[in-house]
Amino acid sequence: MTNISSVEQVATLLETIGQPARLQILLAIGDSEPCVCHLEATFGWRQAYLSQHLMALRKAGIVLTRRLGRNIHYRLANPALLELIHAAAEIQNIDLPDLAPSLECSCPNCTQEQNKV
């Protein structure tokens, strides 16, 4: 007999990460811990749009947050999720883009840090 609740949990995970924007966010986060401003600079998306997707990922327990001063940094709750995404791309015989977050954005926090160097 199949445990429906476990199947539903997997389906919910796949549904949550299944939107292209969320997959891009997860790939950009990767094994790093970027600040929201770095994700904004990487994608050029409006902050509200990005925050909407990050909130859904956070509520689902897919990403974790860490506040550093006024900035919130995101990391994957389980790095194995990247393996799942890359395996799905491999099954489809496609290459995923390198979406490493931009670490040189023009937010006040980054501008201050760049001026210190």
C-alpha positions, 0 to 999 in steps of 0.5 A: 500500500502506498503512503499517499502523504509522502507522495503528496509531500514530494509533489508539493516540493516539486510544485513549489520549486517548479516555477522557472523563477524559483528554479533560477533563484535556487540555482543562483543560491547554490552552495553560497549564501547571497543577500537579496541585493545580490539576487536582485542584481543577478536577475534584474527583477523587481524586489517585490517579485523576488521577495514573493518567490523567496517567501514561498521557498522559505515557507516551504522550508526550502531556503533558510535565512540569516539576518546580517545587519539590515540584510537578509541572506539566503541558503538552501536548507538541503544542498541535495536539492541542487542535485535534484535540479541538475538530475532533472536537467540531465534527464532532459539532456540540457545544460543549466545556466551558470547563475552565480549571484552578482557580488558587485551590485549597487545597493548601499550595503555593497557600495559601503563594503566596496568603499572600505576596500 
